[in-house]
Amino acid sequence: MAARFEGAVNAPDFPTDLEWLNAARPLSLRNFRGKLVLLDFWTFC
């Protein structure tokens, strides 16, 4: 099934200067290739 969507969407990589919570190192989309990823965006109000 993954082959069906391969190359359909080309997302840009994350900026290298972002701060990530609960991550020991900067994240890259290459680390998640072939995996299902859920990004939860939230803010302090």
C-alpha positions in Angstrom: 0.0 0.0 0.0 2.9 2.4 0.7 4.1 2.1 -2.8 0.7 3.5 -4.0 1.6 6.9 -2.3 5.3 6.9 -2.9 6.4 10.1 -4.5 2.9 11.5 -4.5 3.8 14.2 -1.9 7.2 15.8 -1.5 7.2 17.5 1.9 10.1 19.9 2.7 12.4 18.8 5.5 12.2 20.5 8.9 14.3 23.5 9.5 17.6 22.6 11.3 17.2 25.2 14.0 13.9 24.0 15.4 13.6 23.0 19.1 11.9 19.6 19.6 10.4 18.4 22.9 11.5 14.9 24.0 14.0 14.5 21.2 17.7 14.1 21.9 18.7 15.4 18.4 17.2 17.4 15.6 14.6 15.5 13.6 14.6 15.0 9.8 11.9 13.6 7.5 14.5 11.0 6.4 14.3 9.4 9.9 10.6 8.7 9.3 10.7 7.3 5.8 8.3 4.4 5.5 6.6 5.2 8.9 3.3 6.7 9.9 3.9 10.0 11.6 1.5 12.2 13.6 2.5 15.7 14.4 0.6 17.4 17.2 0.9 21.2 17.0 -0.1 23.1 20.1 0.7 26.4 21.8 0.6 28.0 25.3 -2.2 30.5 25.7 
